Amino acid sequence: MKLKEIRTEVDILIDDDSYDSIAVDGYINQALAYTAGLIDLPSLKRIGTVTTVVDQAYANILDEVSDFSVSRLKRVKTSDGGSPDVYASVWALMDNYPTMEEAGDVEAVAVEGNRLWYQKVPEAAETLVIGYMIEPSRLTLDDDEPEDIPEHLQRALLVHGTAWMIMDQKEENVDSQKFNTKSHFWLAFHEDNRSSGLCQLRAWVSRCRKNYSYGIWRY
C-alpha cells in the first residue's frame, strides 16, 4: 500500500477532521516503528563492528555503526569467534563484574542506549562483530510504500495499527470500554487473535526462514 492509500483508509476509520495529513502520517510511521520493535523483520537485520577502547569498559556504537537503533543489539562475536553473554542492562553486568575494570578477554556485554559495555576490558583494542536491528525507513511521500512489511499484512498493521493509536488518544478520557481502541488493537497487534496482523507477521517471518538438512555419507 502507498502512504496515501494508508492515510485515506485511516481517515475513514477515525472520521475526525482535526487530524490532518501530517498528523496521520506521523501516527502511521509510529505504527510502522512499533511493528518493527515487536518483530525482527528480516530486511532490517544488519551486521557491523565495534572496537573496544583501551582502559575503558564501553564503546560508543554510533562511532562505527551509524544506523544502529538504540538498544537493538541481538548478537555479539569476539575476534576469535567467541560468543559473550549478553546482559539485559549494565546494572546486571555489574552484578557479576563489580569493579568493571578487570582486564582480560571480553566475556559479557550489555547495551544501554548507544553504548556497548563489555567485561572484561581487553588490554589491546579488539574488534567485536555485532548483529543488530535498524529502524524501518519513514514514509514521507504519498507514493512511499513500507518495503519491510509484506503487502498482505499492511492494512492490518498500519491502517488498523494507526487507528488504534489515534482512537486510544481520542478515547483517553471517555468513561467506556474504549470499544474502537480495542477493536483496532485486536485486528492489528493482539497476541490472542491468531488472525491479527502481528500474529500473521510472526508466522510469515517464520516461514521465510530456510531450514537446511545435511546428510553424512559414510564409506
N, C-alpha and C positions, 0 to 999 in steps of 0.2 A: 504494500500500500504506500502511496505517496503521502507526504506530510499533509498536503491539502485535503486528501481523502480522509485521513485520520481525524483531522481537525473538524471537518464537516460532520462526521458521524458523532464526534464528541459533542459538538454544538447541539445536535438534535437531542441527544440524551440528557444533557444538563438543562437545556431550554432556559438560558439565562444570559441576556444581552450584556450584563455587567462584566462578563469575562470576554475580553476582546481577543483577537487572534494571537497577539503577543503573549498574553497570559496563558491561553490554552496551549500554545506551543511550548511554553515553559513547563507546564504540567506533563505534556507528552514526553518531553525529554527526561523529566523526573521518573515517569513510569518506565521508560527505557533503561535508565540507570538502575532503578530499583530491581528490575528483572535481571540485569547483568550482575547485580550484587547477590542474588539468590542462587543463580545457576552459573557455573563456569562454562560460558559459551566457547566452543572450540575456536572460533575466529578471533577471540580476544586473548588467547594464550600467547605468552612471549617468553623468551629466554634471554638473559643478559648476564653481565658480570659486574661484581663489586669487589674493589680492592680494600683489604683491611689496612688500618692505619697503625703504624708502629707506636707502641706505648699508649694506645687508645682503644677502649672497649667498644667503639662503634664507628660506623662509616655512614656518610650521607649517601643514600642510594641515588638520589637525583643528580649527584655529581657525575655519574656514569650512565645512568638509565633514566633518560629524560621523560619517558612515557609511563613510568611506574605509577600505579594507582595506590593511593595511601593505604597502607596496611593490607595489601592484597598479595602477600607473599605466599607461595604454595610449596616450593621445593628449594633446597639448598644442597649443593655439592661442593666438596673441597677439591683442591687441585689434584689430590691423589685419588679422587673418586669416592671419598668417604661421604657419609650422609649424616650431618649433625642433627641432633634433636632440635625440633622447632617448638619453642615455648610460646604460650599464649600472650605473655607480656614480659616486659623487662623485670617486673617485680618477681614473677615466677622464676625467671632466670637467676635473680639474686638469691632466691631461697637455696639454690644449690651451689652458687658461686658468690659467697657473701662479700668478698673484697672487690670483685670484678677487676682484679689486677693481675691474677695469676698468669704467668707466661706459659705458652705451650701451643699445641695444635688445637684448632677450632673443634670443639665437641658439641656445642649447642649454640643456638641463635634465637633471637626474638626480634620482631619488627614492631616499632612504635612510630606511627606517622611515616616519615621518610627516612628514619634512621634504622640501620641494621646493627643490632647489638650482638656481640659474639663473645664466647668464652670457650676456651682460654684465649689469650691475646698472643698471636704469633710474633716471634721476635723479629721476623722479617716480613715485609708486606706480602700478602698472599691473595691470589685471585680466587674468589668464590663464584661459582655459577649459580644463578638463581632462576627459578621458574616463577612467573608472576602473571597477574591479570591486568589488562589495561581497561580503561573506560570505553564504552561504545561511542562512536562519533555522534555528535549532536546533529539533530535535524534542524536546519535553518531555512532552507529554501523550499518552496511549495512542491518541487519535484523530487526532493530528497526522499530516499527510501531507507528503512532500517535494515541494513545488509546482514546484521548479526542474528536476526530472528527469522525463522522460516516464515514465508508469506502466509501459510495457512493458519498460523497462530498469532499473527499481528493484530487482528481485530480483538481477540480475547485479551491479549496482554496490554496493548497500547490504547485501544478505544475504551474498553471496559476498565482497564487499569487507570487510565486518566480520569474517567468518570468517577471511579471510586475515590480518588484523591480529592477531586473537586466537591463531590457530594458530601464527603466526610467533613470538609470545611464548611459547607453550606448548612449542614445539619448539626453542627457542633453544639449549638445552644437550643436545639429542639428537644422537647420532652417527649420523645417517642423511641421506637426501637431502631431508628435510623434505617428504615426499610431500603431506601435507594442505595445508601452506602453499602449495606450488607449484600444486596443483590449483585452489585457490580464487583465487589470483592470476591464473592462466590464464583463468578464467572472468570475472573482474572487470576487470583492468587490463592484461593482457598485450598489448603492441603487435603481436606477431606472430600473434595469434589474431584473425582478421577478425571472428569472432563474439563476441569479448569485449565486455563492457558498455561499456568505454571506446571501442573502435573503432566500435561501433554508435552511441554517443552522438555521436561526432565526425561520423559520416555524417548523423545526424539534424539536428545543428546546421547542417551544410552545406545540407541540403535545405530548411531553414527560411528560408535567405536568399533574398530575392526578387531576381531579375535583371531589370532593365528594359532594353529596347532602344528606341532613339529613331530615328525616321525624319526625314530632312530633305527637304522638298519644295521644289523649285526651279521657279520660274515664269519 
